[in-house]
Amino acid sequence: MDSDTAFLPPKSTHALGALMVAPFWTVLEQHVGAAARDEAFASVGLELMPSDNEMVPEAKVLALHDYIREAWPGADVQMFDEAGRVAAEMFVVSAVAPQARLLLQNMPFSMAAWLVGKSVRLNAAQFTGSGLFAIQTTSRLAIYKNPLIGPRQRGARTCLFYAAFFEHLFQRLAHRDFICSETSCCADDSDHCTFQLKM
């Protein structure tokens, strides 16, 4: 599958793509209003929205995710789910050519899923930064040293954004019945976060 080389980030070990932040601009406005959204972004040093190709320091992305969890407990579940799906759509539009999307949607889903995983791995720096993305099997993905797991998340599986991101990505490009769930998490003392794809 062809990837848009313009989408590939510069070599950086502690930065994430704009897709890890940008979806929250709209999602937060819809849920809590523009003023609360602006306060959340400003509190973590993100006064301006990053451009599509801009890389954002991991510390700021983590701080924004932490802020959302702590400011809106309960509502954060839906916010992370919606933002993860928007991020996946951003990835599809930017990294997967229209012709490739059409091919994927018309081939056996097992082959399509394998190719989607390959494309994700090629562009993984966008959403894993200093972490390491791995395809353990065609239906199991992993992120080692997840940069979005900090001290505040210890003791619980918290990768709602990533689970929604992977689920929408595989639904969009491989088969609409794919679902994704996190089965282990760095926040729960695992050495990596694991995401299981099922139909």
Beta strands, then each sheet from edge to edge (+ up, - down):
strand 1: 15-17
strand 2: 55-57
strand 3: 132-137
strand 4: 140-144
strand 5: 179-184
strand 6: 192-198
sheet 1: 1+ 2-
sheet 2: 3+ 4- 6+ 5-
end
